[in-house]
Amino acid sequence: MTADASGATTASAAPSAGTGAAAPAHRDPQVLRWLGAHTASTLGDSVYHLALSWTAVSNGTPTQAGLVMAISAVPRALLMLFGGVVADRFGPRRVVIASDTVRCLLVLGLAASLFLTSPGLWALAAVALLFGVVDALFLPAVGALPPRIAERDQLARVQGMRGLSYRLGAVLGGPLGGLAVALGGPATAFGVAGLLFALSIPLLCALRLRQLPAADGTRDGTALRDLADGLRYVRGHRVLGPLMIVVLLSDLGFVGPFNVGLALLAEQRGWGASGIGWILAGFGTGAGAASLLLAVWGRVPRAGLVSGWTMTAGAVSVALLAHTPHLALAVALALSVGLLAGLSGALCNALVQTECEPAYLGRVTAVAGLCSLGIAPLSYPVTGGAIQLWGIGPVYAVSAAICALAGVYSLVVTAVRRAELPRS
């Protein structure tokens, strides 16, 4: 065993580029360990958020509950770029293990407090705040880990597997958390979440990392300089710079209609809460199918071109969603949005993984995460206010135009349009 520049343990026997054909990602024990850890962590995250929202609503006013749920977004947005610096400095495996360990201890501590006493909303807010800080470290490190466990030509398949893992966590996490609350209350649900985080830790510790090129000349000694160096790298890269704009525009156009507008659309059409559930199920099915396609196929030829066109086509379905009077048609449109946008997003992520130099991957992932999870949610109140002023149709049309602009931009930029995933 050897150690790389970040201090992560690397198996000298691990396959590296040019040493012969490696096992496909779905048969690689390293990838399967990582996938199991990712699934357990995603399930824990879903159960935790359900338990947090239920406990906050049960112990406070709707406004107080909303503040508790939103408070974690502040440190996540403010600190995510520095989380990328930490991942590049100390190695993503080490950061992910530490993050899941802290999340496990935080949530189990809250579960114990709820079993013994009633700590109040301040304790929930404190845990949510710390959870956001940990997320700012966890998310960039998760994005930087795949190139250290799989060959470059397998990274698209890994992104598909990661998408399936995320969908599985989202689908099963809610019912699992609800069952835990029903059987033993919020304390039991937080305990289940903590145990799921704990399950991921030994799987992550068992990973053997691939040797990557050294990170010579990429650090100047301070976190701020590392951050500035990473931002310059993104800005100057012919593919990654434009891809960050694509990620920002696509999420800005997408998250408002599906996170705020959907409830208003269902209310106006008389579909009710069950209608929202069916539409979201359609979207999830489409996104899961896109991830499965990429996981099985492994490589999509002309990935940049396909990503641009599927993103543009998905924008058409977003615009049409506001004008359908029938729930079944709305579900079908949501399925097409999930399939097209899911494939486009997975291809964008795979291109980021393969285009970026390993020494910068944590910081580049942090920039993409900030665009997606930090900036894009700011459109929520704008979307709600605009629907109140102008109605659903015009707002969905503008949102779809922003999504289409992302697709057109990726098609216009030659380097992105011609970007390819590596061949086996």
C-alpha positions as CSV (number, residue, x, y, z in Angstrom):
1,M,0.0,0.0,0.0
2,T,1.2,3.5,-0.8
3,A,-0.1,7.0,-0.1
4,D,-0.9,9.7,-2.6
5,A,-0.3,13.5,-2.3
6,S,-3.6,13.9,-0.4
7,G,-2.8,11.3,2.2
8,A,-5.3,8.8,0.9
9,T,-4.3,5.2,0.9
10,T,-3.8,3.7,-2.6
11,A,-3.5,0.1,-3.5
12,S,-0.5,-0.6,-5.6
13,A,-2.3,-3.4,-7.3
14,A,-5.3,-1.2,-8.3
15,P,-5.8,-1.0,-12.0
16,S,-4.5,2.1,-13.8
17,A,-4.8,3.4,-17.3
18,G,-2.9,1.5,-19.8
19,T,-2.4,-1.6,-17.7
20,G,-5.0,-3.7,-19.4
21,A,-8.8,-4.0,-19.5
22,A,-10.4,-3.2,-16.1
23,A,-13.6,-4.8,-14.9
24,P,-16.8,-2.9,-15.9
25,A,-18.0,-0.6,-13.1
26,H,-21.0,-2.8,-12.3
27,R,-18.7,-5.8,-11.7
28,D,-15.9,-3.8,-9.9
29,P,-15.8,-4.6,-6.2
30,Q,-14.4,-1.1,-5.4
31,V,-17.3,0.6,-7.3
32,L,-19.9,-1.7,-5.6
33,R,-18.5,-0.9,-2.2
34,W,-18.7,2.8,-3.0
35,L,-22.2,2.3,-4.4
36,G,-23.4,0.6,-1.2
37,A,-21.9,3.4,0.9
38,H,-23.5,6.0,-1.3
39,T,-26.9,4.3,-1.1
40,A,-26.8,3.9,2.7
41,S,-25.8,7.6,3.0
42,T,-28.5,8.8,0.7
43,L,-31.1,6.7,2.5
44,G,-29.9,8.2,5.8
45,D,-30.1,11.7,4.4
46,S,-33.8,11.1,3.3
47,V,-34.8,9.6,6.6
48,Y,-33.1,12.5,8.5
49,H,-34.8,15.2,6.5
50,L,-38.2,13.6,7.0
51,A,-37.7,13.2,10.7
52,L,-36.4,16.8,11.0
53,S,-39.4,18.2,9.2
54,W,-41.9,16.1,11.2
55,T,-40.3,17.1,14.5
56,A,-40.1,20.8,13.6
57,V,-43.8,20.9,12.5
58,S,-44.9,19.0,15.6
59,N,-43.1,21.3,18.0
60,G,-43.4,24.8,16.4
61,T,-45.3,27.1,14.1
62,P,-45.2,26.6,10.3
63,T,-42.8,29.6,10.1
64,Q,-40.5,28.2,12.8
65,A,-40.5,24.8,11.0
66,G,-39.7,26.5,7.7
67,L,-36.7,28.2,9.3
68,V,-35.4,25.0,10.9
69,M,-35.6,23.3,7.5
70,A,-34.0,26.2,5.6
71,I,-31.2,26.9,8.0
72,S,-28.8,24.2,6.7
73,A,-28.9,25.8,3.3
74,V,-27.0,28.9,4.5
75,P,-23.6,27.3,5.6
76,R,-23.9,24.8,2.7
77,A,-24.0,27.7,0.1
78,L,-21.4,29.8,1.9
79,L,-18.9,27.1,2.6
80,M,-19.2,24.7,-0.4
81,L,-16.4,26.3,-2.4
82,F,-14.0,25.9,0.6
83,G,-15.4,22.3,0.9
84,G,-13.9,21.7,-2.6
85,V,-10.5,23.0,-1.4
86,V,-10.6,20.6,1.6
87,A,-11.5,17.7,-0.7
88,D,-8.5,18.5,-3.0
89,R,-6.1,19.0,-0.1
90,F,-6.9,16.1,2.2
91,G,-8.4,13.6,-0.3
92,P,-12.1,13.0,-1.0
93,R,-12.2,9.5,0.7
94,R,-10.9,10.9,4.0
95,V,-13.4,13.8,3.8
96,V,-16.4,11.6,3.0
97,I,-15.6,9.2,5.8
98,A,-15.2,12.1,8.3
99,S,-18.4,13.7,7.1
100,D,-20.5,10.6,7.4
101,T,-19.0,10.0,10.8
102,V,-19.9,13.5,12.0
103,R,-23.4,13.1,10.5
104,C,-23.8,9.8,12.3
105,L,-22.8,11.2,15.7
106,L,-24.9,14.4,15.2
107,V,-28.1,12.4,14.4
108,L,-27.6,9.7,17.0
109,G,-27.0,12.4,19.6
110,L,-30.2,14.1,18.6
111,A,-32.0,10.8,18.8
112,A,-30.7,10.2,22.3
113,S,-31.8,13.7,23.3
114,L,-35.3,13.1,22.1
115,F,-35.5,9.7,23.9
116,L,-34.4,11.3,27.2
117,T,-36.0,14.8,27.0
118,S,-37.7,17.4,24.8
119,P,-34.8,19.6,23.7
120,G,-36.9,22.1,21.8
121,L,-36.6,23.7,18.4
122,W,-33.2,25.3,19.2
123,A,-31.6,21.8,19.3
124,L,-33.2,21.0,15.9
125,A,-31.9,24.3,14.5
126,A,-28.4,23.6,15.9
127,V,-28.2,20.1,14.3
128,A,-29.6,21.4,11.0
129,L,-27.0,24.2,11.0
130,L,-24.1,21.8,11.7
131,F,-25.5,19.4,9.1
132,G,-25.3,22.1,6.5
133,V,-21.7,22.7,7.4
134,V,-20.9,19.0,7.0
135,D,-22.8,19.0,3.7
136,A,-20.6,21.7,2.4
137,L,-17.6,19.4,2.9
138,F,-19.4,16.2,1.9
139,L,-20.9,17.1,-1.5
140,P,-17.6,18.2,-3.2
141,A,-15.8,15.2,-1.8
142,V,-18.5,12.8,-3.1
143,G,-18.1,14.3,-6.6
144,A,-14.3,14.0,-6.5
145,L,-14.2,10.3,-5.4
146,P,-15.3,8.3,-8.5
147,P,-12.1,8.9,-10.6
148,R,-10.2,7.4,-7.7
149,I,-12.1,4.1,-7.8
150,A,-12.9,3.6,-11.5
151,E,-11.1,4.0,-14.8
152,R,-11.9,7.1,-16.9
153,D,-13.8,5.0,-19.5
154,Q,-16.1,3.8,-16.7
155,L,-17.0,7.1,-15.2
156,A,-20.2,7.6,-17.2
157,R,-21.4,4.2,-16.1
158,V,-20.5,5.2,-12.5
159,Q,-22.6,8.4,-12.8
160,G,-25.5,6.3,-14.0
161,M,-25.1,4.0,-11.0
162,R,-24.9,7.0,-8.7
163,G,-28.1,8.4,-10.2
164,L,-29.9,5.0,-9.6
165,S,-28.6,5.1,-6.0
166,Y,-29.9,8.6,-5.5
167,R,-33.3,7.7,-6.9
168,L,-33.5,4.6,-4.7
169,G,-32.7,6.7,-1.6
170,A,-35.3,9.2,-2.5
171,V,-38.0,6.6,-3.2
172,L,-37.3,4.3,-0.2
173,G,-36.1,7.0,2.3
174,G,-39.5,8.7,2.7
175,P,-41.5,5.5,3.5
176,L,-38.7,4.2,5.7
177,G,-38.6,7.4,7.7
178,G,-42.4,7.5,7.9
179,L,-42.5,4.0,9.2
180,A,-39.9,4.7,11.8
181,V,-41.9,7.8,13.0
182,A,-45.1,5.8,13.1
183,L,-43.5,2.9,15.1
184,G,-41.3,4.8,17.6
185,G,-41.6,8.6,17.0
186,P,-39.0,11.0,15.7
187,A,-36.3,9.7,18.0
188,T,-36.5,6.3,16.3
189,A,-36.4,7.9,12.9
190,F,-33.3,9.9,13.8
191,G,-31.8,6.7,15.2
192,V,-32.4,4.8,11.9
193,A,-30.8,7.7,9.9
194,G,-27.8,7.6,12.2
195,L,-27.4,3.9,11.7
196,L,-27.6,4.2,7.9
197,F,-24.8,6.8,8.0
198,A,-22.8,4.4,10.2
199,L,-23.3,1.6,7.7
200,S,-21.6,3.6,5.0
201,I,-18.4,4.1,7.0
202,P,-16.9,0.6,6.9
203,L,-17.7,0.3,3.2
204,L,-15.8,3.6,2.5
205,C,-12.9,2.5,4.7
206,A,-12.6,-0.7,2.7
207,L,-12.1,1.2,-0.6
208,R,-8.7,0.9,-2.3
209,L,-8.0,4.0,-4.4
210,R,-6.4,4.3,-7.8
211,Q,-3.1,6.1,-8.2
212,L,-3.8,9.5,-9.9
213,P,-1.3,12.0,-11.4
214,A,0.5,14.2,-8.8
215,A,-0.9,17.6,-8.0
216,D,2.3,19.5,-8.5
217,G,2.0,23.2,-8.8
218,T,-1.7,23.4,-8.0
219,R,-1.4,24.8,-4.4
220,D,0.1,28.0,-3.1
221,G,-0.1,27.2,0.6
222,T,-3.4,28.8,1.7
223,A,-7.0,27.8,1.3
224,L,-7.9,31.2,-0.3
225,R,-5.1,30.8,-2.8
226,D,-6.2,27.3,-3.6
227,L,-9.7,28.5,-4.1
228,A,-8.7,31.3,-6.4
229,D,-6.5,28.8,-8.3
230,G,-9.5,26.5,-8.7
231,L,-11.8,29.3,-9.9
232,R,-9.1,30.4,-12.5
233,Y,-8.9,26.8,-13.6
234,V,-12.6,26.6,-14.2
235,R,-12.8,29.9,-15.9
236,G,-9.9,29.1,-18.3
237,H,-11.0,25.6,-19.2
238,R,-12.6,25.4,-22.6
239,V,-15.1,22.7,-21.5
240,L,-15.6,23.1,-17.8
241,G,-16.2,26.9,-17.8
242,P,-19.1,26.7,-20.2
243,L,-20.4,23.5,-18.5
244,M,-20.8,25.5,-15.2
245,I,-22.9,28.0,-17.1
246,V,-25.0,25.2,-18.5
247,V,-25.5,23.7,-15.0
248,L,-26.6,27.1,-13.6
249,L,-29.0,27.9,-16.4
250,S,-30.6,24.5,-16.5
251,D,-31.2,24.3,-12.8
252,L,-32.4,27.9,-12.6
253,G,-35.0,27.1,-15.3
254,F,-36.0,23.7,-13.8
255,V,-36.2,23.9,-10.0
256,G,-38.8,26.6,-9.8
257,P,-41.5,24.8,-11.9
258,F,-40.9,21.5,-10.2
259,N,-40.5,22.6,-6.6
260,V,-42.9,25.6,-6.3
261,G,-45.0,25.7,-9.5
262,L,-46.0,22.1,-9.3
263,A,-48.1,22.6,-6.2
264,L,-49.8,25.6,-7.6
265,L,-50.4,23.8,-10.9
266,A,-52.0,20.8,-9.1
267,E,-54.2,23.2,-7.0
268,Q,-55.5,25.0,-10.1
269,R,-56.2,21.8,-12.0
270,G,-57.9,20.2,-9.0
271,W,-55.4,17.3,-8.9
272,G,-54.7,17.6,-5.2
273,A,-51.7,16.2,-3.3
274,S,-52.1,12.8,-5.0
275,G,-51.7,14.5,-8.4
276,I,-48.4,16.1,-7.2
277,G,-47.3,12.6,-6.1
278,W,-48.1,11.1,-9.5
279,I,-46.3,13.8,-11.4
280,L,-43.2,13.5,-9.2
281,A,-43.4,9.7,-9.6
282,G,-43.4,10.2,-13.4
283,F,-40.4,12.5,-13.2
284,G,-38.5,10.1,-10.9
285,T,-39.3,7.2,-13.2
286,G,-37.9,9.0,-16.2
287,A,-34.8,10.2,-14.3
288,G,-34.2,6.6,-13.0
289,A,-34.6,5.3,-16.5
290,A,-31.9,7.8,-17.8
291,S,-29.5,6.7,-15.0
292,L,-30.2,3.0,-15.8
293,L,-29.5,3.7,-19.5
294,L,-26.2,5.3,-18.7
295,A,-25.2,2.6,-16.2
296,V,-25.9,-0.2,-18.7
297,W,-24.7,1.5,-21.8
298,G,-21.6,2.9,-20.3
299,R,-20.7,5.4,-23.0
300,V,-22.9,7.7,-25.1
301,P,-21.2,8.8,-28.3
302,R,-21.0,12.5,-28.9
303,A,-21.9,13.2,-25.3
304,G,-21.8,17.0,-25.5
305,L,-24.1,17.0,-28.5
306,V,-26.6,14.6,-27.0
307,S,-26.6,16.5,-23.7
308,G,-27.4,19.8,-25.5
309,W,-30.3,18.3,-27.5
310,T,-31.8,16.4,-24.7
311,M,-31.7,19.5,-22.5
312,T,-33.4,21.5,-25.2
313,A,-36.1,18.8,-25.8
314,G,-36.7,18.6,-22.1
315,A,-37.4,22.3,-22.0
316,V,-40.3,21.8,-24.4
317,S,-41.9,19.3,-22.1
318,V,-41.5,21.8,-19.2
319,A,-43.4,24.5,-21.2
320,L,-46.2,22.0,-22.2
321,L,-46.7,20.9,-18.6
322,A,-48.4,24.2,-17.7
323,H,-51.0,23.8,-20.4
324,T,-52.2,20.2,-20.0
325,P,-55.6,19.8,-18.5
326,H,-55.3,16.0,-17.8
327,L,-53.3,14.4,-15.0
328,A,-52.2,11.4,-17.1
329,L,-50.7,13.7,-19.8
330,A,-49.0,15.7,-17.1
331,V,-47.4,12.5,-15.7
332,A,-46.3,11.6,-19.2
333,L,-44.7,15.0,-19.7
334,A,-43.0,14.8,-16.3
335,L,-41.6,11.4,-17.2
336,S,-40.2,12.9,-20.4
337,V,-38.6,15.7,-18.5
338,G,-37.0,13.2,-16.1
339,L,-35.7,11.1,-18.9
340,L,-34.3,14.0,-21.0
341,A,-33.1,16.2,-18.2
342,G,-31.8,13.2,-16.3
343,L,-29.8,12.0,-19.2
344,S,-28.4,15.5,-19.9
345,G,-27.5,16.1,-16.3
346,A,-25.8,12.7,-16.0
347,L,-23.8,13.4,-19.2
348,C,-22.8,16.8,-17.9
349,N,-21.5,15.2,-14.6
350,A,-19.6,12.5,-16.5
351,L,-18.0,15.2,-18.7
352,V,-16.9,17.1,-15.6
353,Q,-15.4,13.9,-14.2
354,T,-13.5,13.1,-17.4
355,E,-12.4,16.6,-18.4
356,C,-11.2,17.8,-15.1
357,E,-7.6,17.2,-13.8
358,P,-7.8,15.1,-10.7
359,A,-6.1,17.7,-8.5
360,Y,-8.9,20.2,-9.2
361,L,-11.9,17.9,-9.1
362,G,-13.0,18.8,-5.6
363,R,-13.1,22.5,-6.3
364,V,-14.7,22.0,-9.7
365,T,-17.4,19.8,-8.1
366,A,-17.9,22.5,-5.5
367,V,-18.5,25.2,-8.2
368,A,-21.1,23.0,-9.9
369,G,-22.7,22.2,-6.6
370,L,-22.9,25.9,-5.7
371,C,-24.6,26.6,-9.0
372,S,-27.1,23.8,-8.5
373,L,-27.7,23.7,-4.7
374,G,-26.7,27.2,-3.7
375,I,-27.8,29.7,-6.4
376,A,-30.6,27.9,-8.2
377,P,-32.9,27.6,-5.1
378,L,-32.9,31.4,-4.9
379,S,-35.5,31.2,-7.7
380,Y,-38.1,29.7,-5.4
381,P,-39.6,33.0,-4.1
382,V,-39.2,34.6,-7.6
383,T,-41.2,31.7,-9.2
384,G,-43.9,31.9,-6.6
385,G,-44.2,35.7,-6.8
386,A,-44.2,35.6,-10.6
387,I,-47.0,33.0,-10.8
388,Q,-49.1,35.1,-8.5
389,L,-48.6,38.1,-10.7
390,W,-48.7,36.6,-14.2
391,G,-50.1,33.1,-13.9
392,I,-48.6,29.6,-14.4
393,G,-48.4,29.6,-18.2
394,P,-46.1,32.6,-18.7
395,V,-43.8,31.6,-15.8
396,Y,-43.4,28.0,-17.1
397,A,-42.7,29.4,-20.5
398,V,-39.9,31.7,-19.2
399,S,-38.5,28.8,-17.1
400,A,-38.5,26.5,-20.1
401,A,-36.8,29.2,-22.2
402,I,-34.0,29.4,-19.6
403,C,-33.6,25.6,-19.8
404,A,-33.6,25.8,-23.6
405,L,-31.0,28.5,-23.4
406,A,-28.8,26.1,-21.4
407,G,-29.2,23.5,-24.1
408,V,-28.6,25.9,-27.0
409,Y,-25.6,27.4,-25.3
410,S,-24.0,23.9,-24.9
411,L,-24.7,23.4,-28.6
412,V,-23.2,26.7,-29.7
413,V,-20.0,26.4,-27.7
414,T,-17.9,24.2,-30.0
415,A,-15.7,22.6,-27.2
416,V,-18.8,21.5,-25.3
417,R,-20.7,20.3,-28.4
418,R,-17.7,18.2,-29.5
419,A,-16.9,16.9,-26.0
420,E,-16.6,13.1,-25.8
421,L,-16.5,10.5,-23.1
422,P,-13.4,8.3,-23.2
423,R,-13.6,5.0,-25.1
424,S,-12.9,1.7,-23.4
